[in-house]
Amino acid sequence: MDKIKLPPDAAFIIDQLRENGFEGHIVGGCVRDAIMGIPPHDYDITTSAQPEEVKKIFDHTFDTGIQHGTVTVVMNKENYEVTTFRVDGSYEDCRHPKEVSFTKDIHEDLLRRDFTMNAIAYNPYDGYTDIFGGAEDIKNKIIKGVGEPAERFREDALRMLRAVRFSAQLGFDIEPETKKALIENSQLIKNISAERIREELTKLLMSKHMDKLPLLWETGLLKYISPRLYKSISVKEDVVSEQISKSIKEPAVLFALLMQFVPPNEIKAETAFYKFDNKTLNHILCLNKLRNETVPETNYEVRLLASKIGIEDSYLFYEFKKAQGDKKSSSAKEMLDAAVKNNDCMFI
């Protein structure tokens, strides 16, 4: 594999750790993305130095998750999380370890990672540290649990939803044993907070490879996330998948499409579960209220709808209906564009 060209600040942090007698590696998603030729969004660094030692080496730091060994180093107004090699203790809530202990061995640190593709470390001096064959799995487009997949999922149940999300983002398949472990442990997703589920679902729905979306219900995850939602699309999976794949990448539209078959008297309870921000929540409720409405065909009707629900919700409505296959949506949107451009009165 080719060497990874590190940004100067990340390279400096690793160099300074080395000069002070410690190991430093970039690790996780940034290594995976670099191998795939995708520019990493950020760089996480793992080190043999303990938090207090990291803080002595660098001038500008602040504690991020120091109880878990993480210190943020600030370089030229950019934040870099630097985390001590660690071994996780027992997990009590299917999400967080009860305690962690620090180690000097990076191999022990990589053992606690979720998937092989995320369990690769790199620095310019030692090259790649890849004890689980993660690079080969990336090459083969495989998502595979580190070690025993079922154990990884029992430690942190959110990893199951992350597996589905990574599959949709990257276009990777979930390795058979990992998928089997996911299905067998899918009920554990009930232990995860609504906020974290919403975040992962949003990333999933915004992903490129929507042919992977059915994994959400085929693995049983959706059944335990929301029995109500699962039941509502149980015979509409193909419709939902196709419409979401055609939709713009706007969270309110995507969630409205996902929830479009939830009974109207249950939609508020369904949306309340995810704890959306108020703006997104109101957009979703508006779209679901109008989900069976026809698209206006005249300039007057377009402005009339805008006067009732607002311009922003009107645009979202046309995108929602377009994803549903309504061919009148484009012309209605064009009429709304013209009305907005001409400052036409919307209050009819």
C-alpha positions in Angstrom: 0.0 0.0 0.0 1.1 3.5 -0.6 2.3 5.8 2.1 -0.3 8.2 3.6 0.5 11.8 3.2 -0.3 13.3 6.5 -1.4 17.0 7.0 1.5 18.9 8.5 -0.1 19.3 12.0 -0.9 15.6 12.3 2.7 14.7 11.2 4.0 17.2 13.7 2.1 15.7 16.6 3.3 12.2 15.7 6.9 13.5 15.4 6.7 15.3 18.8 5.4 12.1 20.4 8.3 10.2 18.9 10.9 12.7 20.0 9.6 12.4 23.5 9.9 8.6 23.5 6.4 7.6 22.6 4.6 6.0 19.7 2.0 7.9 17.7 -0.2 6.7 14.9 -3.2 7.9 13.0 -6.0 5.3 13.4 -9.5 4.4 12.4 -11.6 6.0 9.8 -8.9 8.4 8.5 -6.7 5.4 7.7 -9.6 3.5 6.0 -10.5 6.6 3.9 -6.9 7.2 2.9 -6.5 3.6 1.7 -9.7 4.1 -0.3 -8.4 7.3 -1.8 -11.0 9.4 0.1 -9.7 12.6 1.7 -10.1 12.1 5.5 -12.3 14.7 7.3 -10.3 14.5 10.4 -7.4 12.6 11.9 -7.6 10.6 15.2 -4.2 9.8 16.8 -3.5 7.0 19.2 -0.4 7.0 21.3 1.6 5.1 24.0 1.8 8.3 26.0 -0.6 8.7 28.8 -2.9 11.8 28.9 -0.8 13.8 31.4 2.3 13.1 29.2 0.5 14.3 26.1 -0.4 17.5 27.9 3.2 18.1 28.9 4.4 17.8 25.3 2.0 20.2 23.6 1.3 23.8 24.5 -2.4 24.0 23.7 -4.6 21.1 24.9 -7.9 20.5 26.6 -9.5 17.5 28.2 -12.0 15.8 25.9 -12.6 12.4 27.5 -9.6 12.1 29.8 -11.2 9.3 31.8 -10.9 7.3 28.6 -7.5 8.6 27.7 -8.4 11.3 25.2 -6.8 14.7 25.1 -7.5 17.2 22.3 -4.4 18.9 20.9 -5.0 22.2 19.2 -2.7 23.0 16.2 -3.3 26.1 14.1 -7.0 26.3 15.3 -7.5 22.6 14.3 -8.4 20.0 16.9 -6.8 16.6 17.0 -8.0 13.9 19.4 -5.0 12.1 20.9 -5.9 8.9 22.8 -3.8 6.6 24.8 -3.5 3.0 23.8 -6.1 1.3 26.0 -7.9 -1.9 26.9 -11.6 -1.6 27.6 -13.1 -3.3 30.7 -16.5 -4.9 30.9 -19.5 -3.1 29.2 -22.6 -2.7 31.4 -24.9 -0.7 29.1 -24.2 -2.1 25.6 -22.5 1.2 24.9 -19.7 2.3 27.3 -17.0 0.3 29.1 -17.2 0.4 32.9 -13.5 1.1 33.1 -10.5 1.4 30.8 -6.8 0.6 31.4 -3.9 2.0 29.5 -1.4 -0.1 27.7 1.9 0.4 25.8 1.0 -2.1 23.1 -0.9 -0.8 20.1 -2.0 -4.4 19.2 -4.1 -4.5 22.4 -5.6 -1.1 21.5 -6.6 -2.3 18.0 -8.3 -5.4 19.6 -11.1 -3.2 21.0 -12.0 -1.6 17.6 -15.3 -2.4 15.9 -14.5 -3.5 12.3 -11.3 -4.6 10.7 -11.4 -1.7 8.2 -11.3 0.7 11.2 -8.6 -1.3 13.1 -5.6 -0.1 11.1 -3.0 2.3 12.4 -0.4 4.1 10.5 2.6 6.4 10.9 5.5 7.3 8.6 8.1 5.4 10.6 6.4 2.0 11.1 4.0 2.1 8.2 0.7 0.2 8.6 -0.2 -1.8 11.7 -2.9 -4.1 10.4 -3.2 -7.2 12.5 -6.7 -8.2 11.4 -6.4 -7.9 7.6 -8.4 -4.7 7.4 -6.7 -3.5 4.3 -7.6 -6.7 2.5 -11.2 -6.4 3.7 -11.3 -2.8 2.3 -10.0 -4.1 -1.0 -12.7 -6.7 -1.1 -15.4 -4.3 0.2 -16.2 -6.3 3.3 -17.3 -5.1 6.7 -16.0 -7.6 9.2 -16.1 -7.5 13.0 -12.9 -7.5 14.9 -12.3 -10.8 16.5 -15.7 -12.3 17.6 -18.3 -10.0 16.0 -21.1 -11.0 18.5 -18.8 -9.8 21.3 -18.2 -6.5 19.6 -21.9 -6.0 19.2 -22.7 -6.9 22.8 -20.1 -4.4 24.0 -21.5 -1.6 22.0 -24.9 -2.2 20.3 -24.6 0.9 18.2 -22.0 -0.9 16.2 -24.8 -2.9 14.5 -26.4 0.2 13.1 -23.0 1.6 12.2 -22.4 -1.6 10.2 -25.5 -1.0 8.1 -24.7 2.7 7.8 -21.1 1.9 6.6 -22.5 -0.6 4.1 -24.7 2.1 2.6 -22.0 4.8 2.7 -19.2 2.7 1.2 -21.1 0.2 -0.8 -19.5 -2.7 1.2 -21.1 -6.0 2.0 -21.4 -7.2 5.6 -19.3 -10.4 6.0 -21.6 -13.5 6.7 -20.5 -14.2 10.2 -20.7 -10.5 11.2 -24.2 -10.3 9.6 -25.3 -13.4 11.5 -24.0 -12.0 14.8 -25.9 -8.7 14.0 -29.2 -10.5 13.3 -28.8 -12.6 16.5 -28.1 -9.5 18.7 -30.3 -7.0 16.9 -32.6 -6.7 20.0 -29.7 -5.0 21.9 -30.3 -1.8 19.8 -33.1 -1.1 22.3 -30.3 -0.1 24.8 -29.1 2.8 22.6 -30.3 6.3 23.1 -32.8 7.8 20.6 -30.3 10.6 19.8 -27.5 8.2 18.7 -30.0 6.2 16.7 -31.2 9.3 15.0 -27.7 10.4 14.1 -26.9 7.0 12.6 -30.2 6.8 10.7 -29.6 10.3 9.3 -26.2 9.3 8.0 -27.7 6.0 6.6 -30.5 7.8 4.7 -28.0 10.4 3.4 -25.7 7.7 2.0 -25.0 6.9 -1.6 -25.7 3.2 -1.8 -29.4 2.9 -1.0 -29.5 -0.6 -2.3 -28.1 -1.4 1.1 -31.0 0.3 3.0 -33.1 -3.0 3.3 -30.4 -4.2 5.7 -32.1 -1.9 8.2 -35.2 -4.2 8.4 -33.7 -7.4 7.1 -31.3 -7.6 10.0 -34.2 -7.0 12.5 -32.8 -3.6 13.7 -35.7 -1.6 12.6 -38.1 -3.9 14.4 -36.4 -3.1 17.7 -35.8 0.6 16.9 -39.4 1.2 16.2 -42.0 -1.6 15.9 -44.5 1.0 14.7 -42.3 2.0 11.8 -41.3 -1.5 11.0 -44.9 -2.6 10.8 -45.9 0.4 8.6 -43.4 -0.5 5.8 -43.5 -4.3 6.2 -45.1 -4.7 2.8 -43.8 -1.5 1.3 -40.1 -2.0 1.6 -39.4 -1.8 -2.1 -41.4 1.4 -2.5 -39.6 3.0 0.4 -36.2 2.0 -0.8 -36.8 3.2 -4.3 -38.3 6.5 -3.3 -35.5 7.3 -0.8 -32.9 6.4 -3.4 -34.4 9.0 -5.7 -34.8 11.7 -3.1 -32.7 14.7 -2.5 -30.3 14.3 0.5 -32.4 16.4 2.8 -33.1 14.8 6.3 -36.7 16.0 6.6 -37.7 14.7 3.2 -35.8 11.4 3.8 -37.4 10.7 7.2 -40.8 11.8 5.9 -40.5 9.2 3.1 -39.4 6.6 5.6 -42.4 7.3 7.8 -45.0 7.9 5.1 -47.0 4.7 5.9 -47.2 5.3 9.6 -50.9 5.8 10.5 -51.6 9.5 10.8 -52.7 9.2 14.4 -49.4 7.6 15.3 -47.0 9.9 13.4 -46.5 12.4 16.3 -45.5 9.5 18.6 -43.2 8.1 15.9 -41.4 11.4 15.3 -41.2 12.2 19.0 -39.0 9.2 19.6 -36.1 10.5 17.6 -35.9 13.8 19.4 -35.4 15.9 16.2 -34.6 19.6 16.5 -37.8 21.6 16.2 -37.2 22.8 12.7 -36.7 19.3 11.3 -39.6 17.9 13.3 -42.0 20.5 12.0 -40.9 19.8 8.4 -41.4 16.1 8.8 -44.9 16.6 10.4 -45.9 19.0 7.6 -44.8 16.6 4.9 -46.6 13.7 6.5 -49.8 15.8 6.9 -49.6 16.5 3.1 -48.4 13.1 2.0 -51.6 12.2 0.1 -52.2 15.6 -1.3 -51.9 16.3 -5.0 -49.4 18.7 -6.4 -50.8 22.1 -7.5 -50.9 22.7 -11.2 -51.5 26.4 -11.5 -49.6 29.5 -10.4 -52.5 30.5 -8.2 -52.5 27.1 -6.5 -48.8 27.1 -6.0 -48.9 30.5 -4.3 -52.0 29.4 -2.3 -50.1 26.4 -0.9 -47.1 28.6 -0.1 -49.4 30.9 1.8 -50.6 28.0 3.9 -47.4 26.1 4.7 -44.7 28.6 3.9 -42.1 28.7 1.1 -39.6 26.4 2.6 -42.1 23.6 3.3 -43.5 24.1 -0.2 -40.1 23.3 -1.7 -39.7 20.3 0.6 -43.2 19.1 -0.4 -42.4 19.2 -4.1 -39.2 17.2 -3.4 -41.2 14.7 -1.3 -43.8 14.3 -4.1 -41.1 14.1 -6.7 -39.5 11.2 -4.9 -42.9 9.6 -4.8 -43.0 9.8 -8.5 -45.3 12.8 -9.0 -44.3 14.2 -12.4 -46.1 17.6 -11.7 -43.6 18.4 -8.9 -40.9 19.9 -11.2 -43.3 22.3 -12.9 -44.8 23.3 -9.5 -41.3 24.0 -8.1 -40.5 26.1 -11.2 -43.7 28.2 -10.7 -42.7 28.7 -7.0 -39.2 29.7 -8.1 -40.6 32.3 -10.5 -43.1 33.6 -7.9 -40.3 34.0 -5.3 -38.0 35.7 -7.9 -40.7 38.1 -8.9 -41.7 38.8 -5.3 -45.3 37.7 -6.1 -47.7 37.9 -3.2 -48.0 34.6 -1.4 -50.7 35.6 1.0 -53.9 34.9 -1.0 
